[in-house]
Amino acid sequence: MNKSKPRIDQQHHCDVLIIGAGAAGLSLALKLAKHAKVNVLSKGKLAEGSTYYAQGGIAAVFSETDKVDHHVNDTLIAGAGLCDEDAVRFTLSNAKESIEWLIDTGVEFDTEVDANGKTQYHLTKEGGHSHRRILHSADATGKEVENTLLSAVKEHKNITLMEGYNAIDLITSRKLKLPANRVLGAYVWNRSAECVETIQASFVALATGGASKVYQYTSNPDVSSGDGIALAWRSGCRVANMEFNQFHPTCLFHADAKNFLLTEALRGEGALLLRPDGTRFMPDFDERGELAPRDIVARAIDFEMKRLGADCMYLDISHKPKEFIVKHFPTIYRRCLLLGIDIAHQPMPIVPAAHYTCGGVMIDHNGQTDVDGLYAIGEVTYTGLHGANRLASNSLLECIVYAHACAKDIINRLTFCNKRKKVNIPIWDESQVTNSDEEVVIQHNWHELRLFMWDYVGIVRTDKRLERAKHRVQMLQREINEYYSNFKVGNNLLELRNLVQVAELIIRSATARKESRGLHYNLDHPNLLKDPKPTILTPVEKETL
């Protein structure tokens, strides 16, 4: 018997709508659960976001030989002069408390027994860190965090998980021609029922992750399509530092590996980067060798690949005992073995891949955006923590710290906001659109976008490449906007619409920066400016309606 589809005017009501179900979104939901009715939107399957695939760990000061000031200094150095030091100190000062909350929630980090027989957390070291301060769960830290948080969320009656829903657009008072600019909810696409539904909420939090899917090669899962950045931009929020896209130096290069990342912890534990002839090359580029910040390592690999005409470089940890490798990197060991690579005896072929979006929606220390009641947390944001380059293992940390701060602010505002008169939100109108019989247009535009972003706005840029990218993205925007206006929505169209918007923001930001700093490297502007500023873009009203 066929199930009837729900009415397309189906409406949901909650106190807080959280768009995204990774570490940031689930942490926020848990902190709010005793105080508010919370709906959590997950575009794909639960636990399919970037958090789940994070391997390395979470950085915080747990060692007696380490200090928060050391962590701050390492972060500022990696950020190449563009970090907001207040944001850095705010995040890192709250790091230990946030990780202790994860532990109390049930996350199990690896431990070891010291020389005195005392059990303590095993701390590893990654590129750019001066001390061992990375807590981890073998080489699958994100999986442990995500599964633990998800299990805790499922136990709360006040949290409703909505799996298989795309956010189409945020509903704001400005869009409804009402005074001010306050968020009122969102229109969402129910993927299983293939209909548009409405969620009315006093607060909305974007926790959608980054936008690395805008590039042809990425370590991210398919859901990383910049949705939150595009949603916020169309609602009137500023974005900042979109030119700083982190390319992870070591993604496994294999036809069947898809987006498999080789954690930086491998290099932290002694893995070496090699040319095809087996010689090391990182000492030629930086005195820190394999432990230089990611932007330096990625450019070095890219340079050697282009210089030699090689398809890949190699990462080798085979000089370590097999027992050590299997214990510390079980996931990587098993996955490579399935692909015919025994990392205990041979090097791993690697290439750089788009990994992390260091810029995003501008927020304050509470996660509040430019739109009243609209919050953003995690990779979707620009907090000032990462600057021109993210220090390894600061990303999951940022998710937890800002989720907690965001929860406090929302709780303080709940009573007042719930007394506000509810606004009558119109249902989604699709009376003027039809089903598309040209899905191939979306596929062609999709591939073209990701290819020219990789070629023109990738690891190494030039003014001419950026100008070419600008013309291409403007053409795609016109085609996609016309398509969006005439046909019913679906997952591929919604993601492409968001990705092309984010691509334009990246290109505009990259064009505006007339220097080479951190993750932004332009051959036409190789030097550093003396007084660098964040690149801030502000939407005009016609772009947000």
C-alpha positions in Angstrom: 0.0 0.0 0.0 1.4 3.4 -1.0 1.7 5.9 1.8 0.1 9.2 1.0 2.4 12.2 0.9 2.0 14.9 3.6 0.4 18.2 2.6 2.9 20.6 1.2 1.6 23.3 3.7 2.6 21.1 6.7 3.9 23.4 9.4 6.2 22.7 12.4 6.7 24.9 15.4 9.6 24.9 17.8 11.6 27.3 20.1 14.9 26.7 18.3 15.5 25.3 14.8 19.1 23.9 14.4 20.1 23.3 10.8 22.9 20.7 10.9 23.5 17.7 13.0 27.3 17.6 13.5 29.3 18.4 16.6 28.1 22.0 16.7 24.4 21.4 16.1 24.1 18.4 18.4 26.1 20.1 21.2 23.8 23.1 21.0 20.7 20.9 21.1 21.9 19.1 24.2 22.6 22.3 26.0 19.2 23.7 25.1 17.1 20.5 25.7 16.1 21.3 29.3 14.9 24.8 28.4 13.4 24.7 24.9 11.7 22.6 22.3 14.4 22.0 19.7 14.2 20.7 16.1 17.4 19.5 14.5 17.5 19.4 10.7 19.8 16.9 9.0 20.1 17.1 5.2 21.4 13.6 4.7 21.5 10.7 7.0 22.3 11.4 10.7 26.0 11.3 11.4 26.9 11.8 7.7 28.4 15.3 8.2 32.1 16.3 8.4 32.3 15.6 12.1 31.8 11.9 11.6 34.9 11.8 9.3 37.2 13.9 11.4 40.2 11.7 12.3 42.8 13.7 14.1 41.3 15.0 17.4 40.6 18.1 19.5 43.2 20.5 20.7 43.2 21.7 24.4 45.8 22.2 27.1 45.7 19.1 29.3 49.5 18.7 29.9 51.2 20.2 32.9 54.0 21.3 30.6 51.7 23.2 28.2 49.8 26.5 28.7 46.9 28.2 27.1 49.3 31.0 26.1 51.3 28.5 24.1 48.1 27.3 22.3 47.2 30.9 21.6 50.6 31.6 20.2 50.6 28.6 17.9 47.1 29.5 16.7 48.1 33.1 16.0 51.2 32.0 14.1 49.2 29.5 11.9 46.6 32.2 11.3 49.4 34.3 9.6 48.5 37.7 11.1 44.7 37.6 10.5 43.4 36.0 13.7 41.2 38.0 16.0 43.2 37.5 19.3 40.1 38.1 21.4 38.3 35.2 19.6 41.4 33.0 19.9 41.7 33.6 23.7 38.0 33.2 24.2 38.0 29.8 22.3 41.1 28.4 23.8 40.4 29.5 27.4 37.2 27.5 27.2 38.8 24.5 25.5 39.4 22.3 28.5 36.0 22.9 30.0 34.3 22.1 26.7 36.3 18.8 26.2 35.5 17.8 29.8 31.8 18.3 28.9 32.3 15.9 26.0 33.9 13.4 28.4 31.0 13.8 30.8 28.6 13.2 27.9 30.4 9.9 27.2 33.1 10.6 24.6 36.0 8.2 25.2 39.4 9.6 24.3 42.5 7.4 24.2 44.5 7.0 27.5 48.0 5.8 28.4 49.8 4.9 31.6 52.7 7.1 32.5 56.0 6.2 34.2 54.4 6.5 37.6 51.5 4.1 36.8 49.0 6.9 36.5 46.4 6.8 33.7 46.2 9.9 31.6 45.0 11.0 28.2 47.2 10.2 25.3 48.1 13.5 23.7 49.4 13.6 20.2 51.0 16.4 18.2 50.1 17.9 14.8 51.5 20.4 12.4 51.9 23.9 13.9 51.6 22.8 17.5 54.5 23.4 19.9 53.2 20.9 22.4 51.4 17.6 22.5 47.8 18.7 23.1 45.6 16.7 20.8 43.1 14.4 22.5 41.9 11.7 20.2 40.0 8.4 19.9 42.5 6.4 17.8 42.2 7.9 14.3 38.4 8.2 14.4 37.8 11.0 16.9 35.0 12.6 14.9 33.1 9.3 14.7 33.4 8.8 18.5 32.2 12.4 19.1 29.3 12.3 16.7 28.0 8.9 17.8 28.2 9.9 21.5 26.4 13.2 21.0 23.8 11.5 18.7 23.0 8.9 21.3 22.6 11.5 24.0 20.3 13.7 21.8 18.0 10.7 21.0 17.3 10.4 24.8 15.8 13.9 25.0 12.0 14.3 24.5 12.5 18.0 23.8 14.7 17.3 20.7 13.1 16.3 17.4 15.5 15.0 14.8 14.3 15.7 11.2 16.4 13.5 8.9 16.4 14.0 5.2 15.5 17.7 5.1 17.2 20.5 3.0 16.8 24.0 4.2 15.7 26.0 1.2 15.7 29.5 2.6 15.3 31.3 6.0 12.1 33.2 6.6 12.8 36.7 8.0 10.7 39.7 8.8 12.4 41.7 6.0 11.4 39.1 3.4 7.8 39.4 4.6 8.0 43.2 4.4 7.8 43.6 8.2 9.9 45.9 10.3 13.5 45.1 11.3 15.2 41.9 10.2 14.5 39.0 12.5 14.5 35.4 11.7 11.2 33.6 11.9 11.9 30.1 10.7 12.7 28.3 7.4 11.2 26.7 4.4 12.5 23.1 4.2 12.5 20.4 1.5 11.3 17.0 2.8 13.4 14.7 0.6 11.4 11.5 1.2 7.9 13.1 0.7 9.2 15.5 -2.0 7.4 18.4 -0.6 8.2 21.8 1.0 7.3 22.3 4.6 7.5 25.3 7.0 9.2 25.5 10.3 8.4 28.4 12.5 10.9 29.1 15.3 11.9 31.8 17.8 15.5 31.2 17.0 17.4 29.5 14.2 21.0 28.3 14.4 23.1 27.4 11.4 25.4 24.5 12.0 25.8 23.3 8.4 29.6 23.0 8.1 31.7 24.3 5.3 31.7 24.6 1.5 34.6 22.4 0.3 32.3 20.6 -2.2 32.7 23.7 -4.4 36.0 22.1 -5.4 36.6 19.2 -7.7 38.7 17.3 -5.1 37.7 17.4 -1.5 38.1 15.4 1.7 34.6 16.3 2.8 31.4 14.3 2.6 28.8 15.2 -0.1 26.7 17.3 2.3 29.4 20.1 2.6 27.8 22.4 0.0 28.0 25.7 1.8 24.2 25.8 2.6 24.5 27.8 5.8 26.7 30.5 4.3 24.3 30.9 1.3 21.2 30.9 3.6 22.8 33.6 5.8 24.0 35.7 2.9 20.5 35.7 1.3 19.1 36.8 4.7 21.3 39.8 5.0 24.3 38.5 6.9 27.9 39.6 6.3 30.5 37.0 5.5 34.3 37.3 6.0 37.5 35.7 4.8 36.0 33.4 2.2 39.2 33.4 0.2 40.9 31.2 2.8 40.1 27.6 1.9 42.2 25.1 3.6 43.5 22.3 1.4 44.5 19.3 3.4 47.9 18.1 2.2 47.3 14.4 2.4 44.2 12.8 0.9 44.7 9.3 -0.3 45.2 9.1 -4.1 43.4 6.0 -5.2 40.6 5.4 -7.7 38.5 3.6 -5.1 39.4 5.8 -2.1 36.8 8.6 -2.9 37.5 11.3 -0.2 39.6 9.3 2.3 41.7 11.6 4.4 45.0 10.7 5.9 45.1 12.5 9.2 47.8 15.0 10.1 48.5 12.9 13.2 50.4 10.6 10.9 53.0 13.3 10.4 52.7 14.2 14.1 53.9 10.7 14.8 56.8 10.7 12.3 55.4 10.1 8.9 57.5 11.6 6.1 56.5 13.2 2.8 58.4 11.7 -0.2 58.8 12.3 -3.9 58.2 9.3 -6.2 61.9 8.5 -6.1 61.7 8.2 -2.3 63.5 11.5 -1.3 62.1 13.9 1.2 61.1 17.4 0.0 59.6 19.3 2.9 63.0 20.4 4.4 63.5 22.3 1.1 60.4 24.4 1.9 60.3 24.9 5.7 62.6 24.2 8.6 59.6 22.5 10.4 59.5 19.9 7.7 56.4 17.7 7.7 55.1 19.6 10.7 54.8 22.9 9.0 51.3 24.4 8.8 49.0 22.9 6.3 49.1 25.8 3.8 52.8 25.5 3.4 52.7 21.7 3.2 49.9 21.7 0.6 51.7 24.3 -1.6 54.9 22.3 -1.4 53.1 19.1 -2.6 51.4 21.0 -5.3 54.7 22.6 -6.4 56.5 19.2 -6.5 53.6 17.5 -8.4 53.6 20.3 -11.1 57.5 20.4 -11.2 57.8 16.7 -11.8 54.6 16.2 -13.7 53.7 13.6 -11.1 50.1 12.5 -10.3 50.9 12.3 -6.6 53.4 12.5 -3.8 53.8 9.9 -1.0 53.4 9.7 2.8 55.5 7.1 4.5 55.2 5.8 8.1 56.6 2.3 7.3 59.7 3.0 9.4 57.5 2.8 12.5 56.8 -0.6 14.1 53.7 -2.3 12.7 52.2 -2.6 16.2 52.5 1.1 16.7 50.8 1.9 13.3 47.9 -0.5 13.9 47.3 0.8 17.4 47.3 4.5 16.6 45.9 4.4 13.1 43.6 1.3 12.9 41.0 2.9 10.5 43.7 4.1 8.1 45.5 0.8 8.3 42.4 -1.2 7.5 41.2 1.1 4.8 44.5 1.1 3.0 44.9 -2.6 3.3 41.5 -3.1 1.6 42.9 -1.0 -1.3 46.0 -3.1 -1.5 48.3 -0.7 0.4 50.1 -2.1 3.5 51.2 1.1 5.2 53.4 -0.8 7.6 55.6 -1.7 4.6 55.0 0.8 1.9 54.2 4.6 1.4 50.7 5.9 0.7 50.1 7.9 -2.5 48.6 11.3 -1.6 47.3 14.6 -3.1 46.0 17.8 -1.5 42.2 18.2 -1.4 39.9 21.0 -0.3 39.2 20.4 3.4 38.1 23.3 5.5 36.4 26.7 5.0 38.2 29.2 7.3 35.8 32.0 6.5 32.1 32.2 6.8 29.2 34.0 8.4 30.3 36.7 10.8 29.2 36.1 14.4 30.0 37.5 17.9 31.2 35.4 20.9 27.6 34.2 21.4 27.2 33.0 17.8 24.8 35.8 16.9 24.8 36.9 13.3 23.7 40.2 11.8 20.1 39.0 11.7 18.3 39.1 15.0 17.6 35.6 16.4 19.8 33.9 13.8 22.9 32.2 15.2 25.7 30.3 13.5 28.3 27.9 14.9 31.1 25.7 13.7 32.7 25.7 10.2 29.9 27.8 8.7 31.2 30.8 10.6 33.9 33.4 10.7 34.8 33.9 14.4 38.3 35.2 13.9 39.8 32.0 15.4 41.4 30.7 12.2 42.6 33.8 10.5 44.3 33.0 7.2 44.9 29.4 8.1 43.4 27.0 10.6 45.6 25.3 13.1 45.0 21.5 13.1 42.4 20.2 15.6 41.0 23.6 16.5 37.9 23.0 14.4 35.9 20.5 16.5 36.9 22.6 19.5 35.4 25.7 18.0 32.1 23.8 17.4 31.8 22.9 21.1 32.9 26.2 22.6 30.6 28.3 20.5 27.7 25.8 20.8 27.9 26.3 24.6 28.1 30.1 24.3 25.2 30.2 21.8 23.1 28.0 24.2 23.6 30.4 27.1 22.6 33.4 25.0 19.4 31.7 23.6 18.4 30.5 27.1 18.7 34.1 28.4 16.4 35.4 25.6 13.8 32.6 25.4 11.3 34.0 27.9 11.1 37.4 26.2 11.0 36.0 22.7 8.3 33.5 23.4 6.0 36.4 24.5 6.3 38.0 21.1 3.2 37.8 18.9 3.5 35.0 16.4 3.7 36.0 12.7 1.5 34.4 10.1 4.0 32.8 7.7 2.7 32.1 4.2 3.1 28.6 2.9 5.5 27.8 0.1 4.1 28.8 -3.3 5.0 26.5 -6.2 2.0 27.3 -8.3 4.2 28.9 -11.0 6.8 26.1 -11.4 6.8 22.6 -13.0 8.8 19.4 -12.7 12.0 19.6 -14.6 12.7 17.4 -17.6 16.3 18.8 -17.9 18.1 17.4 -14.9 21.2 17.1 -17.1 21.5 20.9 -16.9 22.2 20.7 -13.2 24.8 18.0 -13.7 26.6 19.9 -16.3 26.6 23.1 -14.3 27.7 21.2 -11.2 30.8 19.7 -12.9 31.7 23.0 -14.6 31.6 24.9 -11.3 33.8 22.5 -9.4 36.3 22.2 -12.2 36.9 25.9 -12.8 37.0 26.5 -9.0 39.7 23.9 -8.7 41.7 25.3 -11.7 41.3 29.0 -11.1 40.6 29.5 -7.4 42.6 26.6 -6.0 45.9 26.3 -4.0 47.7 28.8 -6.3 45.9 31.7 -7.9 46.5 34.6 -10.3 44.5 37.7 -11.2 43.7 36.3 -14.6 42.5 33.0 -13.2 40.3 34.9 -10.8 38.9 37.1 -13.5 38.0 34.0 -15.6 36.4 32.4 -12.6 34.3 35.6 -12.0 32.9 35.5 -15.6 32.1 31.8 -15.4 30.4 32.0 -12.0 28.2 34.9 -13.1 27.1 33.0 -16.2 26.2 30.0 -14.0 24.3 32.1 -11.5 22.1 33.4 -14.3 21.4 29.9 -15.6 20.8 28.5 -12.1 18.5 31.4 -11.0 16.4 31.0 -14.1 16.2 27.2 -13.5 15.3 27.8 -9.9 12.5 30.2 -10.8 10.9 27.8 -13.3 11.2 24.3 -11.8 10.3 22.6 -8.5 13.1 22.3 -6.0 15.1 19.1 -5.3 18.3 18.3 -3.5 20.7 18.7 -6.4 19.2 22.1 -7.4 19.2 23.4 -3.9 22.9 22.4 -3.3 24.0 23.8 -6.7 22.2 27.1 -6.0 24.0 27.4 -2.7 27.4 26.3 -4.1 27.4 28.8 -6.9 26.6 31.6 -4.4 29.4 30.5 -2.2 31.7 30.2 -5.2 31.0 33.8 -6.1 31.8 34.9 -2.5 35.1 33.1 -2.6 36.0 34.6 -5.9 35.1 38.1 -4.7 37.1 37.7 -1.6 40.1 36.3 -3.3 40.0 39.1 -5.9 39.9 41.7 -3.1 43.0 40.4 -1.3 46.1 41.9 -3.0 48.7 39.9 -1.2 49.6 36.3 -0.5 48.8 35.3 3.1 48.1 31.9 4.6 45.8 29.8 2.5 45.5 32.6 -0.2 48.4 32.5 -2.5 48.4 34.7 -5.6 51.4 34.7 -8.0 50.6 38.3 -9.0 50.8 39.5 -5.4 53.4 37.4 -3.7 54.2 39.8 -0.8 52.5 40.4 2.5 50.7 43.7 3.3 51.9 45.5 6.4 48.5 46.0 7.9 46.2 43.1 6.8 42.5 43.2 7.5 39.8 40.5 7.2 37.9 40.5 3.9 34.3 41.5 4.8 31.5 41.3 2.2 28.1 42.9 2.9 25.0 41.9 0.9 22.9 44.6 -0.7 19.2 44.4 -0.2 18.4 43.2 -3.7 20.6 40.1 -3.1 18.8 39.2 0.1 15.1 39.3 -1.1 
